[in-house]
Amino acid sequence: MADVVASWTSARADALRQALRMSNEAFAEHLGVAVRTVAYWRTRANIVPQPAIQETLDAALANAPESVRAQFFLLLEGEGRDESSSGPKVGGGGANYRTGEADENVRASHHEWLSVRRNLNQNRAELTQIVSRIYPEEMRLGQTGVLMPESWRLQTPIDLMSVELKWEESASQPPVAGQSAETARLRPLVSPGRQYTRYHRAMRDLDRPRLFENRLCYRLLNVDAEDVAASNRLTLSMTLGNMCYFDMIDVGEALAHETGLVGCPEGTVVPERLAWENLPFRRMVRDPFDLARYPLMLSVSTLTVRQSEAGTTFLLLRRNPAKVAIAGGMLSVFPTGVFQPASVVPAPHSPDFNLWHNVMREYSEEFLGNPEHDGDGPPIDYENEEPFRSLNLALQAGKIRVLCLGVGVDALNYVGDVFTVAVFDADIFDKIFDGMVEQNDEGDVVSSDDRQAFNFDGPTIERLLRTEPIAPSGAACLYLAWQHRDAIIGSQA
């Protein structure tokens, strides 16, 4: 039997699912596609998957055990396979795979790539700090690892609901997408003589976190912070368009990988190596604020503060590297999450195109452990569903204040963030989050040494920023919140 398939169809994709003995859900997670896509394949025999999915199927078959590949080809018996080639040629990409032991060069390439990923993740906080120093000092937000130009800075926090969101439907595709020659050394071999074409595909196959799906996201295109002297107020507007989560991985995690490859050889950080001349892909992107040049994914990070007569406190999350693609092992404020749609309704008319709604969804998922809204279903009823109803009512009653602290970019991987702080009256915090979880889909809730929440005071924040590995977005929230403590919580600070 010649192990050859001319091209992928939905029937052949389902044959691979059967050979792997996976459910629709498990196969979708294995490939990094939506469950509905796999379900659709099972009802339509001759659908031809998109080229990107064809390559995903290529890699899934290539990395499957020999017994699975043999079963896969047995399932295809009688389907009219093209037997013009002697090797197993599968999918539109035309990759060739051995049916026996993996090629030595491929194994070595995977080992090297994984070693760099491991060193990167173990030293992410330090590498972020070091690489941020190659940028002008006026761009850097203290020692947080976040870059923030003067035009994006707020002199005082503003109400999150006053931030204006604009929509650009037809934004042009950025020229930097992570497929250029500058990223060649960052992408391992997928088969003999052939590299992965995109970083996310290597990550999917070799170092896949639990949360790894190519969801639609909002891409940041422009930020405008303005001090309106006539009305004595600050305004902030952001223009957004569409992108996908893997667009960020292909650029952002490739930038991070390059930093780890250059700055952390053999697991030891060598700061002097992290210079522009040694970072060709970073030189290609260069300016993190040239938003037409690369896809900048936007997240929203929220420092959650509980205020009572006894004091003001906050909690942090330890991000689990087995669960998340970014900042694994680091502390972070929470909730924090990608700004993205939670339903099928397109922006700008979707109720999801709203920063406060995004924050509320993250509270529901990260504080209460509720299932994630994955973008496939109908719009959320933010006015009547819980916990959204209670959060909205508390906001309207002044029991919650949510402030925007500014917008910045992670120096390591060029991910954008809206930095916010939510101040809860103690009674409403305790009521809404009565069933708060100790673990969520991203990590573990942590507190101070005495097992109480961290005190919102100078010594605590200084200690955390100085001694703990904190995700840049979390560090920026703490740094900015303490800078603006009087505007946030007044004399109780």
TISE-872819 format. One record per residue (C-alpha): residue number from 1; residue in one letter; x, y negated, z. Coordinates in nm, 2 decimals, decimal comma, always signed. Example, Ala and Ser with C-alpha at 12.3 -4.5 7.8 and 13.67 -1.06 7.14 Angstrom:
<atoms>
ATOM num residu      u      v      w
ATOM   1      a  +1,23  +0,45  +0,78
ATOM   2      s  +1,37  +0,11  +0,71
</atoms>
This chain:
<atoms>
ATOM num residu      u      v      w
ATOM   1      m  +0,00  +0,00  +0,00
ATOM   2      a  +0,15  -0,34  -0,10
ATOM   3      d  +0,10  -0,59  +0,18
ATOM   4      v  -0,02  -0,88  -0,04
ATOM   5      v  -0,31  -1,12  -0,03
ATOM   6      a  -0,35  -1,38  -0,31
ATOM   7      s  -0,52  -1,64  -0,10
ATOM   8      w  -0,72  -1,69  +0,22
ATOM   9      t  -1,10  -1,67  +0,21
ATOM  10      s  -1,34  -1,68  +0,50
ATOM  11      a  -1,38  -1,30  +0,47
ATOM  12      r  -1,01  -1,25  +0,50
ATOM  13      a  -0,99  -1,49  +0,79
ATOM  14      d  -1,25  -1,28  +0,97
ATOM  15      a  -1,06  -0,97  +0,89
ATOM  16      l  -0,77  -1,11  +1,08
ATOM  17      r  -1,00  -1,19  +1,37
ATOM  18      q  -1,11  -0,83  +1,37
ATOM  19      a  -0,75  -0,70  +1,35
ATOM  20      l  -0,66  -0,91  +1,65
ATOM  21      r  -0,98  -0,79  +1,83
ATOM  22      m  -1,08  -1,14  +1,92
ATOM  23      s  -1,41  -1,31  +1,98
ATOM  24      n  -1,51  -1,62  +1,78
ATOM  25      e  -1,41  -1,83  +2,08
ATOM  26      a  -1,07  -1,66  +2,13
ATOM  27      f  -0,99  -1,67  +1,76
ATOM  28      a  -1,08  -2,04  +1,74
ATOM  29      e  -0,85  -2,11  +2,03
ATOM  30      h  -0,57  -1,90  +1,88
ATOM  31      l  -0,59  -2,10  +1,56
ATOM  32      g  -0,66  -2,44  +1,71
ATOM  33      v  -0,99  -2,49  +1,52
ATOM  34      a  -1,34  -2,54  +1,63
ATOM  35      v  -1,55  -2,24  +1,73
ATOM  36      r  -1,82  -2,35  +1,48
ATOM  37      t  -1,56  -2,31  +1,20
ATOM  38      v  -1,49  -1,94  +1,29
ATOM  39      a  -1,87  -1,88  +1,33
ATOM  40      y  -1,93  -2,03  +0,98
ATOM  41      w  -1,66  -1,80  +0,83
ATOM  42      r  -1,85  -1,50  +0,96
ATOM  43      t  -2,17  -1,60  +0,77
ATOM  44      r  -2,01  -1,71  +0,44
ATOM  45      a  -1,77  -1,46  +0,27
ATOM  46      n  -1,61  -1,66  +0,00
ATOM  47      i  -1,54  -2,00  +0,16
ATOM  48      v  -1,18  -2,12  +0,10
ATOM  49      p  -1,03  -2,28  +0,41
ATOM  50      q  -0,86  -2,62  +0,38
ATOM  51      p  -0,48  -2,60  +0,31
ATOM  52      a  -0,39  -2,69  +0,67
ATOM  53      i  -0,60  -2,40  +0,80
ATOM  54      q  -0,46  -2,17  +0,53
ATOM  55      e  -0,11  -2,24  +0,67
ATOM  56      t  -0,25  -2,18  +1,03
ATOM  57      l  -0,37  -1,84  +0,91
ATOM  58      d  -0,03  -1,78  +0,75
ATOM  59      a  +0,15  -1,83  +1,07
ATOM  60      a  -0,11  -1,64  +1,28
ATOM  61      l  -0,06  -1,33  +1,06
ATOM  62      a  +0,32  -1,38  +1,05
ATOM  63      n  +0,34  -1,38  +1,43
ATOM  64      a  +0,10  -1,10  +1,49
ATOM  65      p  +0,24  -0,75  +1,59
ATOM  66      e  +0,31  -0,51  +1,30
ATOM  67      s  +0,02  -0,29  +1,41
ATOM  68      v  -0,22  -0,59  +1,38
ATOM  69      r  -0,09  -0,67  +1,03
ATOM  70      a  -0,13  -0,31  +0,92
ATOM  71      q  -0,49  -0,31  +1,05
ATOM  72      f  -0,55  -0,64  +0,87
ATOM  73      f  -0,44  -0,50  +0,54
ATOM  74      l  -0,64  -0,18  +0,59
ATOM  75      l  -0,95  -0,40  +0,64
ATOM  76      l  -0,88  -0,56  +0,30
ATOM  77      e  -0,87  -0,23  +0,11
ATOM  78      g  -1,08  -0,25  -0,20
ATOM  79      e  -1,10  -0,63  -0,20
ATOM  80      g  -0,89  -0,67  -0,52
ATOM  81      r  -0,57  -0,78  -0,37
ATOM  82      d  -0,30  -0,92  -0,60
ATOM  83      e  -0,02  -0,66  -0,60
ATOM  84      s  +0,22  -0,84  -0,82
ATOM  85      s  +0,47  -0,90  -0,55
ATOM  86      s  +0,66  -0,66  -0,33
ATOM  87      g  +0,65  -0,85  -0,01
ATOM  88      p  +0,35  -0,96  +0,21
ATOM  89      k  +0,25  -1,29  +0,06
ATOM  90      v  -0,04  -1,45  +0,24
ATOM  91      g  -0,22  -1,78  +0,20
ATOM  92      g  -0,19  -2,09  -0,01
ATOM  93      g  +0,15  -2,18  +0,13
ATOM  94      g  +0,31  -1,88  -0,04
ATOM  95      a  +0,51  -1,78  +0,27
ATOM  96      n  +0,69  -1,44  +0,27
ATOM  97      y  +0,69  -1,23  +0,59
ATOM  98      r  +0,87  -0,91  +0,67
ATOM  99      t  +0,66  -0,63  +0,80
ATOM 100      g  +0,94  -0,49  +1,01
ATOM 101      e  +1,15  -0,66  +1,28
ATOM 102      a  +1,15  -1,04  +1,27
ATOM 103      d  +1,43  -1,21  +1,08
ATOM 104      e  +1,74  -1,29  +1,29
ATOM 105      n  +1,76  -1,65  +1,16
ATOM 106      v  +1,39  -1,70  +1,24
ATOM 107      r  +1,44  -1,56  +1,59
ATOM 108      a  +1,74  -1,78  +1,65
ATOM 109      s  +1,55  -2,09  +1,52
ATOM 110      h  +1,26  -2,02  +1,76
ATOM 111      h  +1,49  -1,96  +2,05
ATOM 112      e  +1,67  -2,29  +1,99
ATOM 113      w  +1,34  -2,49  +1,95
ATOM 114      l  +1,19  -2,34  +2,26
ATOM 115      s  +1,51  -2,42  +2,46
ATOM 116      v  +1,48  -2,78  +2,35
ATOM 117      r  +1,11  -2,79  +2,45
ATOM 118      r  +1,20  -2,64  +2,79
ATOM 119      n  +1,47  -2,89  +2,86
ATOM 120      l  +1,25  -3,18  +2,74
ATOM 121      n  +0,97  -3,09  +2,97
ATOM 122      q  +1,19  -3,03  +3,27
ATOM 123      n  +1,35  -3,37  +3,22
ATOM 124      r  +1,07  -3,57  +3,06
ATOM 125      a  +1,05  -3,84  +3,33
ATOM 126      e  +1,42  -3,92  +3,32
ATOM 127      l  +1,44  -3,90  +2,94
ATOM 128      t  +1,15  -4,15  +2,92
ATOM 129      q  +1,33  -4,39  +3,14
ATOM 130      i  +1,66  -4,37  +2,95
ATOM 131      v  +1,51  -4,39  +2,60
ATOM 132      s  +1,30  -4,69  +2,71
ATOM 133      r  +1,63  -4,88  +2,77
ATOM 134      i  +1,72  -4,89  +2,40
ATOM 135      y  +1,43  -5,14  +2,35
ATOM 136      p  +1,46  -5,51  +2,44
ATOM 137      e  +1,40  -5,58  +2,81
ATOM 138      e  +1,11  -5,81  +2,73
ATOM 139      m  +0,92  -5,51  +2,58
ATOM 140      r  +0,96  -5,30  +2,89
ATOM 141      l  +0,71  -5,28  +3,17
ATOM 142      g  +0,94  -5,26  +3,47
ATOM 143      q  +1,08  -4,91  +3,52
ATOM 144      t  +0,76  -4,73  +3,42
ATOM 145      g  +0,87  -4,60  +3,08
ATOM 146      v  +0,60  -4,80  +2,91
ATOM 147      l  +0,65  -5,06  +2,64
ATOM 148      m  +0,42  -5,36  +2,63
ATOM 149      p  +0,48  -5,67  +2,41
ATOM 150      e  +0,39  -6,01  +2,55
ATOM 151      s  +0,09  -6,04  +2,31
ATOM 152      w  -0,07  -5,73  +2,48
ATOM 153      r  -0,02  -5,85  +2,84
ATOM 154      l  -0,29  -5,98  +3,07
ATOM 155      q  -0,20  -6,24  +3,33
ATOM 156      t  -0,48  -6,11  +3,55
ATOM 157      p  -0,71  -5,81  +3,53
ATOM 158      i  -1,04  -5,84  +3,33
ATOM 159      d  -1,37  -5,66  +3,36
ATOM 160      l  -1,34  -5,34  +3,14
ATOM 161      m  -1,69  -5,41  +3,00
ATOM 162      s  -1,56  -5,74  +2,86
ATOM 163      v  -1,30  -5,57  +2,64
ATOM 164      e  -1,42  -5,60  +2,28
ATOM 165      l  -1,39  -5,30  +2,05
ATOM 166      k  -1,38  -5,35  +1,67
ATOM 167      w  -1,40  -5,08  +1,41
ATOM 168      e  -1,20  -5,05  +1,08
ATOM 169      e  -1,36  -4,78  +0,86
ATOM 170      s  -1,11  -4,78  +0,58
ATOM 171      a  -0,77  -4,81  +0,75
ATOM 172      s  -0,49  -4,69  +0,52
ATOM 173      q  -0,30  -4,38  +0,61
ATOM 174      p  +0,03  -4,46  +0,78
ATOM 175      p  +0,35  -4,38  +0,59
ATOM 176      v  +0,51  -4,20  +0,89
ATOM 177      a  +0,34  -3,86  +0,95
ATOM 178      g  +0,62  -3,64  +1,08
ATOM 179      q  +0,69  -3,45  +0,75
ATOM 180      s  +0,99  -3,64  +0,63
ATOM 181      a  +1,35  -3,53  +0,62
ATOM 182      e  +1,42  -3,71  +0,94
ATOM 183      t  +1,21  -3,44  +1,12
ATOM 184      a  +1,37  -3,14  +0,95
ATOM 185      r  +1,59  -3,05  +1,25
ATOM 186      l  +1,28  -3,08  +1,48
ATOM 187      r  +1,08  -2,81  +1,30
ATOM 188      p  +1,19  -2,45  +1,33
ATOM 189      l  +1,17  -2,17  +1,07
ATOM 190      v  +0,83  -2,02  +1,02
ATOM 191      s  +0,97  -1,74  +0,80
ATOM 192      p  +1,31  -1,67  +0,63
ATOM 193      g  +1,42  -1,99  +0,45
ATOM 194      r  +1,10  -2,18  +0,53
ATOM 195      q  +1,04  -2,44  +0,80
ATOM 196      y  +0,72  -2,53  +0,97
ATOM 197      t  +0,58  -2,83  +0,78
ATOM 198      r  +0,44  -3,00  +1,09
ATOM 199      y  +0,54  -3,01  +1,45
ATOM 200      h  +0,20  -2,92  +1,59
ATOM 201      r  +0,20  -2,59  +1,40
ATOM 202      a  +0,53  -2,48  +1,57
ATOM 203      m  +0,39  -2,59  +1,90
ATOM 204      r  +0,07  -2,40  +1,84
ATOM 205      d  +0,25  -2,08  +1,76
ATOM 206      l  +0,55  -2,10  +2,00
ATOM 207      d  +0,46  -2,32  +2,29
ATOM 208      r  +0,09  -2,36  +2,29
ATOM 209      p  -0,08  -2,52  +2,60
ATOM 210      r  -0,43  -2,41  +2,70
ATOM 211      l  -0,58  -2,75  +2,59
ATOM 212      f  -0,48  -2,78  +2,22
ATOM 213      e  -0,75  -2,86  +1,97
ATOM 214      n  -0,74  -3,09  +1,67
ATOM 215      r  -1,02  -3,32  +1,79
ATOM 216      l  -1,11  -3,64  +1,62
ATOM 217      c  -0,97  -3,94  +1,81
ATOM 218      y  -0,97  -4,32  +1,79
ATOM 219      r  -0,66  -4,47  +1,64
ATOM 220      l  -0,54  -4,81  +1,77
ATOM 221      l  -0,49  -5,05  +1,48
ATOM 222      n  -0,46  -5,39  +1,65
ATOM 223      v  -0,45  -5,55  +2,00
ATOM 224      d  -0,53  -5,91  +2,06
ATOM 225      a  -0,50  -6,06  +2,42
ATOM 226      e  -0,59  -6,43  +2,44
ATOM 227      d  -0,60  -6,69  +2,71
ATOM 228      v  -0,90  -6,91  +2,63
ATOM 229      a  -0,81  -7,23  +2,80
ATOM 230      a  -1,15  -7,40  +2,73
ATOM 231      s  -1,34  -7,14  +2,93
ATOM 232      n  -1,06  -7,05  +3,17
ATOM 233      r  -1,07  -6,68  +3,09
ATOM 234      l  -0,88  -6,40  +2,93
ATOM 235      t  -1,01  -6,19  +2,64
ATOM 236      l  -0,89  -5,86  +2,50
ATOM 237      s  -1,00  -5,71  +2,18
ATOM 238      m  -0,88  -5,39  +2,01
ATOM 239      t  -0,94  -5,27  +1,65
ATOM 240      l  -0,97  -4,90  +1,61
ATOM 241      g  -1,01  -4,64  +1,33
ATOM 242      n  -1,00  -4,26  +1,30
ATOM 243      m  -0,72  -4,01  +1,34
ATOM 244      c  -0,68  -3,66  +1,47
ATOM 245      y  -0,51  -3,53  +1,78
ATOM 246      f  -0,25  -3,33  +1,59
ATOM 247      d  -0,15  -3,65  +1,40
ATOM 248      m  -0,02  -3,77  +1,73
ATOM 249      i  +0,16  -3,44  +1,80
ATOM 250      d  +0,33  -3,45  +1,46
ATOM 251      v  +0,48  -3,79  +1,53
ATOM 252      g  +0,48  -3,83  +1,91
ATOM 253      e  +0,60  -3,49  +2,02
ATOM 254      a  +0,85  -3,49  +1,74
ATOM 255      l  +0,99  -3,81  +1,88
ATOM 256      a  +1,00  -3,66  +2,22
ATOM 257      h  +1,17  -3,34  +2,08
ATOM 258      e  +1,43  -3,55  +1,91
ATOM 259      t  +1,50  -3,73  +2,24
ATOM 260      g  +1,54  -3,40  +2,42
ATOM 261      l  +1,76  -3,25  +2,15
ATOM 262      v  +2,00  -3,55  +2,15
ATOM 263      g  +1,98  -3,65  +2,52
ATOM 264      c  +1,96  -3,32  +2,70
ATOM 265      p  +2,20  -3,08  +2,54
ATOM 266      e  +2,21  -2,74  +2,72
ATOM 267      g  +1,98  -2,87  +2,99
ATOM 268      t  +2,20  -3,16  +3,11
ATOM 269      v  +2,08  -3,52  +3,05
ATOM 270      v  +2,36  -3,73  +2,89
ATOM 271      p  +2,23  -4,09  +2,88
ATOM 272      e  +2,49  -4,23  +2,65
ATOM 273      r  +2,38  -4,00  +2,37
ATOM 274      l  +2,04  -4,17  +2,35
ATOM 275      a  +2,12  -4,45  +2,11
ATOM 276      w  +1,96  -4,57  +1,79
ATOM 277      e  +2,23  -4,42  +1,57
ATOM 278      n  +2,16  -4,07  +1,71
ATOM 279      l  +1,79  -4,08  +1,66
ATOM 280      p  +1,70  -4,09  +1,29
ATOM 281      f  +1,33  -4,02  +1,33
ATOM 282      r  +1,29  -4,28  +1,59
ATOM 283      r  +1,48  -4,53  +1,37
ATOM 284      m  +1,23  -4,44  +1,09
ATOM 285      v  +0,93  -4,53  +1,31
ATOM 286      r  +1,13  -4,80  +1,49
ATOM 287      d  +0,88  -5,06  +1,61
ATOM 288      p  +0,61  -4,91  +1,84
ATOM 289      f  +0,39  -5,21  +1,78
ATOM 290      d  +0,38  -5,18  +1,40
ATOM 291      l  +0,05  -5,00  +1,41
ATOM 292      a  +0,02  -4,97  +1,03
ATOM 293      r  +0,33  -4,76  +1,02
ATOM 294      y  +0,23  -4,46  +1,23
ATOM 295      p  -0,08  -4,31  +1,39
ATOM 296      l  -0,11  -4,44  +1,75
ATOM 297      m  -0,35  -4,24  +1,95
ATOM 298      l  -0,52  -4,43  +2,24
ATOM 299      s  -0,59  -4,29  +2,58
ATOM 300      v  -0,75  -4,44  +2,89
ATOM 301      s  -0,58  -4,40  +3,22
ATOM 302      t  -0,76  -4,49  +3,54
ATOM 303      l  -0,62  -4,54  +3,89
ATOM 304      t  -0,91  -4,45  +4,12
ATOM 305      v  -0,92  -4,64  +4,44
ATOM 306      r  -1,14  -4,57  +4,74
ATOM 307      q  -1,20  -4,88  +4,96
ATOM 308      s  -1,33  -4,86  +5,31
ATOM 309      e  -1,30  -5,06  +5,64
ATOM 310      a  -1,03  -4,81  +5,75
ATOM 311      g  -0,82  -4,87  +5,44
ATOM 312      t  -0,77  -4,83  +5,07
ATOM 313      t  -0,65  -4,50  +4,92
ATOM 314      f  -0,60  -4,32  +4,59
ATOM 315      l  -0,54  -3,97  +4,46
ATOM 316      l  -0,30  -3,83  +4,20
ATOM 317      l  -0,30  -3,53  +3,97
ATOM 318      r  +0,00  -3,29  +3,91
ATOM 319      r  -0,03  -3,21  +3,54
ATOM 320      n  +0,01  -2,83  +3,47
ATOM 321      p  +0,26  -2,77  +3,19
ATOM 322      a  +0,07  -2,45  +3,10
ATOM 323      k  -0,25  -2,64  +3,04
ATOM 324      v  -0,15  -2,97  +2,88
ATOM 325      a  +0,06  -3,07  +2,58
ATOM 326      i  +0,20  -3,39  +2,73
ATOM 327      a  +0,36  -3,48  +3,06
ATOM 328      g  +0,34  -3,13  +3,21
ATOM 329      g  +0,47  -3,11  +3,56
ATOM 330      m  +0,44  -3,49  +3,61
ATOM 331      l  +0,22  -3,68  +3,85
ATOM 332      s  -0,05  -3,89  +3,69
ATOM 333      v  -0,34  -4,11  +3,79
ATOM 334      f  -0,67  -3,96  +3,71
ATOM 335      p  -0,90  -3,95  +3,54
ATOM 336      t  -0,70  -4,00  +3,22
ATOM 337      g  -0,80  -3,89  +2,88
ATOM 338      v  -0,79  -3,94  +2,51
ATOM 339      f  -1,03  -4,21  +2,38
ATOM 340      q  -1,24  -4,00  +2,14
ATOM 341      p  -1,59  -3,92  +2,04
ATOM 342      a  -1,79  -3,67  +2,25
ATOM 343      s  -2,07  -3,61  +1,99
ATOM 344      v  -2,12  -3,59  +1,62
ATOM 345      v  -2,24  -3,95  +1,59
ATOM 346      p  -1,98  -4,16  +1,41
ATOM 347      a  -1,83  -4,48  +1,54
ATOM 348      p  -1,90  -4,76  +1,57
ATOM 349      h  -2,26  -4,68  +1,64
ATOM 350      s  -2,19  -4,39  +1,87
ATOM 351      p  -2,24  -4,44  +2,25
ATOM 352      d  -1,90  -4,27  +2,28
ATOM 353      f  -1,74  -4,58  +2,13
ATOM 354      n  -1,72  -4,74  +2,47
ATOM 355      l  -1,43  -4,75  +2,72
ATOM 356      w  -1,65  -4,71  +3,03
ATOM 357      h  -1,84  -4,42  +2,88
ATOM 358      n  -1,50  -4,25  +2,81
ATOM 359      v  -1,39  -4,31  +3,17
ATOM 360      m  -1,72  -4,17  +3,30
ATOM 361      r  -1,68  -3,85  +3,09
ATOM 362      e  -1,34  -3,80  +3,24
ATOM 363      y  -1,47  -3,84  +3,59
ATOM 364      s  -1,73  -3,58  +3,51
ATOM 365      e  -1,47  -3,34  +3,38
ATOM 366      e  -1,16  -3,41  +3,60
ATOM 367      f  -1,33  -3,49  +3,94
ATOM 368      l  -1,63  -3,27  +3,93
ATOM 369      g  -1,51  -2,99  +3,70
ATOM 370      n  -1,80  -3,02  +3,45
ATOM 371      p  -1,76  -2,87  +3,10
ATOM 372      e  -1,59  -3,09  +2,84
ATOM 373      h  -1,80  -3,25  +2,57
ATOM 374      d  -1,61  -3,13  +2,27
ATOM 375      g  -1,75  -3,35  +2,00
ATOM 376      d  -1,97  -3,09  +1,84
ATOM 377      g  -2,30  -3,17  +2,00
ATOM 378      p  -2,56  -3,44  +2,03
ATOM 379      p  -2,49  -3,78  +2,20
ATOM 380      i  -2,47  -3,79  +2,58
ATOM 381      d  -2,76  -3,96  +2,75
ATOM 382      y  -2,54  -4,19  +2,96
ATOM 383      e  -2,83  -4,36  +3,12
ATOM 384      n  -3,01  -4,05  +3,26
ATOM 385      e  -2,77  -3,76  +3,28
ATOM 386      e  -2,56  -3,71  +3,59
ATOM 387      p  -2,31  -3,81  +3,70
ATOM 388      f  -2,33  -4,09  +3,44
ATOM 389      r  -2,66  -4,23  +3,58
ATOM 390      s  -2,52  -4,26  +3,93
ATOM 391      l  -2,19  -4,41  +3,81
ATOM 392      n  -2,38  -4,67  +3,60
ATOM 393      l  -2,62  -4,76  +3,89
ATOM 394      a  -2,33  -4,80  +4,12
ATOM 395      l  -2,15  -5,02  +3,87
ATOM 396      q  -2,45  -5,24  +3,83
ATOM 397      a  -2,49  -5,27  +4,21
ATOM 398      g  -2,13  -5,38  +4,25
ATOM 399      k  -2,04  -5,06  +4,43
ATOM 400      i  -1,78  -4,99  +4,16
ATOM 401      r  -1,55  -5,24  +3,99
ATOM 402      v  -1,36  -5,13  +3,68
ATOM 403      l  -1,08  -5,36  +3,56
ATOM 404      c  -0,85  -5,35  +3,26
ATOM 405      l  -0,49  -5,41  +3,34
ATOM 406      g  -0,35  -5,41  +2,99
ATOM 407      v  -0,24  -5,19  +2,69
ATOM 408      g  +0,09  -5,03  +2,64
ATOM 409      v  +0,29  -4,75  +2,46
ATOM 410      d  +0,48  -4,46  +2,61
ATOM 411      a  +0,84  -4,51  +2,51
ATOM 412      l  +0,91  -4,14  +2,48
ATOM 413      n  +0,63  -4,03  +2,24
ATOM 414      y  +0,46  -4,34  +2,12
ATOM 415      v  +0,11  -4,27  +2,27
ATOM 416      g  -0,10  -4,57  +2,35
ATOM 417      d  -0,29  -4,63  +2,67
ATOM 418      v  -0,55  -4,87  +2,81
ATOM 419      f  -0,45  -4,91  +3,18
ATOM 420      t  -0,75  -4,94  +3,42
ATOM 421      v  -0,83  -4,94  +3,78
ATOM 422      a  -1,17  -4,84  +3,93
ATOM 423      v  -1,24  -4,95  +4,29
ATOM 424      f  -1,51  -4,76  +4,46
ATOM 425      d  -1,69  -4,84  +4,79
ATOM 426      a  -1,62  -4,55  +5,02
ATOM 427      d  -1,99  -4,45  +5,06
ATOM 428      i  -2,05  -4,43  +4,68
ATOM 429      f  -1,73  -4,25  +4,62
ATOM 430      d  -1,81  -3,99  +4,88
ATOM 431      k  -2,16  -3,95  +4,75
ATOM 432      i  -2,08  -3,91  +4,37
ATOM 433      f  -1,77  -3,70  +4,43
ATOM 434      d  -1,90  -3,49  +4,71
ATOM 435      g  -1,83  -3,17  +4,51
ATOM 436      m  -1,48  -3,29  +4,39
ATOM 437      v  -1,26  -3,01  +4,27
ATOM 438      e  -0,90  -2,93  +4,39
ATOM 439      q  -0,80  -2,81  +4,04
ATOM 440      n  -0,92  -2,91  +3,70
ATOM 441      d  -0,84  -2,82  +3,34
ATOM 442      e  -0,53  -3,04  +3,34
ATOM 443      g  -0,37  -2,97  +3,68
ATOM 444      d  -0,39  -2,99  +4,06
ATOM 445      v  -0,51  -3,27  +4,28
ATOM 446      v  -0,23  -3,38  +4,51
ATOM 447      s  -0,21  -3,61  +4,81
ATOM 448      s  +0,04  -3,74  +5,05
ATOM 449      d  +0,24  -3,54  +5,30
ATOM 450      d  -0,02  -3,57  +5,57
ATOM 451      r  -0,28  -3,42  +5,33
ATOM 452      q  -0,47  -3,74  +5,31
ATOM 453      a  -0,51  -3,96  +5,01
ATOM 454      f  -0,22  -4,19  +4,93
ATOM 455      n  -0,24  -4,54  +5,09
ATOM 456      f  -0,27  -4,82  +4,85
ATOM 457      d  +0,02  -5,02  +4,99
ATOM 458      g  +0,36  -5,14  +4,87
ATOM 459      p  +0,59  -4,88  +5,05
ATOM 460      t  +0,38  -4,59  +4,92
ATOM 461      i  +0,37  -4,71  +4,56
ATOM 462      e  +0,74  -4,81  +4,57
ATOM 463      r  +0,83  -4,46  +4,70
ATOM 464      l  +0,62  -4,28  +4,43
ATOM 465      l  +0,77  -4,49  +4,15
ATOM 466      r  +1,12  -4,44  +4,28
ATOM 467      t  +1,12  -4,07  +4,38
ATOM 468      e  +0,85  -3,89  +4,19
ATOM 469      p  +0,83  -3,78  +3,82
ATOM 470      i  +0,52  -3,98  +3,72
ATOM 471      a  +0,37  -3,99  +3,37
ATOM 472      p  +0,44  -4,34  +3,22
ATOM 473      s  +0,07  -4,42  +3,20
ATOM 474      g  +0,03  -4,34  +3,57
ATOM 475      a  +0,34  -4,54  +3,66
ATOM 476      a  +0,21  -4,83  +3,46
ATOM 477      c  -0,13  -4,82  +3,64
ATOM 478      l  +0,04  -4,82  +3,98
ATOM 479      y  +0,28  -5,09  +3,89
ATOM 480      l  +0,02  -5,32  +3,74
ATOM 481      a  -0,24  -5,25  +4,01
ATOM 482      w  +0,01  -5,35  +4,28
ATOM 483      q  +0,12  -5,66  +4,09
ATOM 484      h  -0,25  -5,76  +4,08
ATOM 485      r  -0,35  -5,63  +4,42
ATOM 486      d  -0,52  -5,95  +4,54
ATOM 487      a  -0,74  -5,96  +4,23
ATOM 488      i  -0,82  -5,59  +4,27
ATOM 489      i  -0,89  -5,55  +4,64
ATOM 490      g  -0,82  -5,88  +4,81
ATOM 491      s  -0,68  -5,92  +5,16
ATOM 492      q  -0,72  -5,55  +5,25
ATOM 493      a  -0,41  -5,48  +5,04
</atoms>
